[in-house]
């Protein structure tokens, strides 16, 4: 376990550290509440042993700051145990009200301390398992079940947030809307199982282009999502005009290279896609205009014969 020990008396700190280390725990020392808060934010300990009376910042104030910081994090809660020289009901009440979970008298025996840390180790293990489970649930809620790309709900939430940040920073923004050409005919000819396989392959090609292709001027915040049915979207905050056009062209080419047979797709004979895109040199106004302009551009790409990009500034 990683333990943050907060104690300003060096002799007590040395004894506690030696005992905790002998139990196999990794100990970080802090001499006051301010240093404890800084260390907590940097090291993310499994448990905090917090002295009450200290210079600079006492244990109550440090605990309040730690709890306020944890409130801004996902799935964050760390056991905080106060260390006190006086075993009194008043100390326990004050400790709990400040955000602590328990308290220990500083003269506690080694056996009792060891037992307490065993209990904290079990809690730490359960916290890690819970964090992993919550992360998996969050990922499942944000991902499209068929393609593995982000789903429409997640895209809408994060696109709005990214647009707002770019609007405040007067940064560039681009949005691509992609449609697999003649996909209904593909399903009719090859069946829905093959249609699902096709969509998975197309989604992988799009995501690979966005995340693994080194396109100069493309932010790491760019992401691909399944918009619905055979439609996909690419969101690109803080992207240059050249990277926007380059990315669209590479996505089209990556889908062509899949060479998935599609006899009903005009003269191409393989699965292709059409893209409509919109780029703003400086994000402003309602984000809905971005969708509208990209959607209109997509229809123009289809009118041109499909398997191409129609991009607007």
Helices and strands as residue ranges (DSSP letters): E 2-6, H 10-22, E 26-30, H 33-43, E 47-51, H 59-70, E 79-84, H 89-98, E 102-105, H 110-142, H 152-169, E 173-180, H 183-190, H 192-212, E 223-228, E 231-237, H 241-256, E 273-280, H 288-303, E 309-312
